[in-house]
Amino acid sequence: MANTKSAEKAARQAQLHRDRNVGMRSRMRTAIRKVIDAAAAGNKDQAKASYQAAVPLIDTLVNKNIIHRNQADRHKSRLAARVKALG
């Protein structure tokens, strides 16, 4: 438990930030899943559109320091390979 007013405020802020970060990470995972599902179904147009929507979302999380740049690059690379493999 926090002992000072500033520590109490920091704890409140940390919880707000955590909630926001969890939501953002969830949105990213959903976007990634949409690309994977479209690619698995063989729907190239939908997979490409989903990929175009997912990339800015992933980059946003990097800029907000929610995920590491290497992790974002890995996600984008693997998704791009799946979309490209559709032909």
C-alpha positions as CSV (number, residue, x, y, z in Angstrom):
1,M,0.0,0.0,0.0
2,A,1.2,3.5,-0.8
3,N,2.5,5.5,2.1
4,T,2.4,9.0,0.7
5,K,0.0,11.1,-1.4
6,S,2.4,11.1,-4.3
7,A,2.8,7.3,-4.1
8,E,-1.0,6.9,-4.0
9,K,-1.3,9.1,-7.1
10,A,1.5,7.2,-8.8
11,A,-0.4,3.9,-8.1
12,R,-3.6,5.3,-9.5
13,Q,-1.8,6.5,-12.7
14,A,-0.1,3.2,-13.0
15,Q,-3.4,1.4,-13.0
16,L,-4.9,3.7,-15.6
17,H,-1.8,3.3,-17.8
18,R,-2.0,-0.5,-17.4
19,D,-5.6,-0.6,-18.4
20,R,-5.0,1.5,-21.4
21,N,-1.9,-0.6,-22.4
22,V,-3.8,-3.9,-22.0
23,G,-6.6,-2.5,-24.3
24,M,-4.1,-1.4,-26.9
25,R,-2.3,-4.7,-26.9
26,S,-5.6,-6.5,-27.3
27,R,-6.5,-4.3,-30.3
28,M,-3.1,-5.2,-31.8
29,R,-3.7,-9.0,-31.3
30,T,-7.1,-8.7,-32.8
31,A,-5.7,-7.0,-35.9
32,I,-3.0,-9.6,-36.2
33,R,-5.6,-12.4,-35.9
34,K,-7.7,-10.8,-38.6
35,V,-4.8,-11.0,-41.0
36,I,-4.0,-14.6,-40.1
37,D,-7.7,-15.7,-40.4
38,A,-8.1,-14.0,-43.8
39,A,-4.8,-15.6,-45.0
40,A,-5.9,-19.0,-43.8
41,A,-9.2,-18.6,-45.6
42,G,-7.2,-17.8,-48.8
43,N,-8.9,-14.3,-49.1
44,K,-6.0,-12.2,-50.5
45,D,-7.9,-8.9,-50.7
46,Q,-9.2,-9.1,-47.2
47,A,-5.8,-10.2,-45.9
48,K,-4.1,-7.3,-47.6
49,A,-6.6,-4.8,-46.3
50,S,-6.3,-6.3,-42.7
51,Y,-2.5,-6.1,-43.0
52,Q,-2.7,-2.4,-44.1
53,A,-4.9,-1.7,-41.0
54,A,-2.7,-3.7,-38.6
55,V,0.7,-2.1,-39.5
56,P,-0.1,1.5,-38.2
57,L,-1.7,0.0,-35.1
58,I,1.5,-2.0,-34.4
59,D,3.7,1.0,-35.0
60,T,1.6,3.1,-32.6
61,L,2.3,0.6,-29.8
62,V,6.0,1.0,-30.5
63,N,5.8,4.7,-30.3
64,K,4.0,4.5,-27.0
65,N,6.6,2.0,-25.7
66,I,4.0,-0.7,-25.1
67,I,5.9,-3.2,-27.3
68,H,9.5,-3.4,-28.4
69,R,10.4,-2.3,-31.9
70,N,11.9,-5.8,-32.7
71,Q,8.6,-7.4,-31.7
72,A,6.7,-5.1,-33.9
73,D,9.1,-5.7,-36.8
74,R,8.7,-9.5,-36.3
75,H,4.9,-9.3,-36.3
76,K,4.9,-7.1,-39.5
77,S,7.4,-9.4,-41.3
78,R,5.5,-12.6,-40.5
79,L,2.2,-11.1,-41.5
80,A,3.6,-9.7,-44.7
81,A,5.0,-13.1,-45.6
82,R,1.6,-14.7,-45.1
83,V,-0.1,-12.1,-47.3
84,K,2.6,-12.5,-50.0
85,A,2.4,-16.3,-49.9
86,L,-1.3,-16.0,-51.1
87,G,0.1,-15.1,-54.5
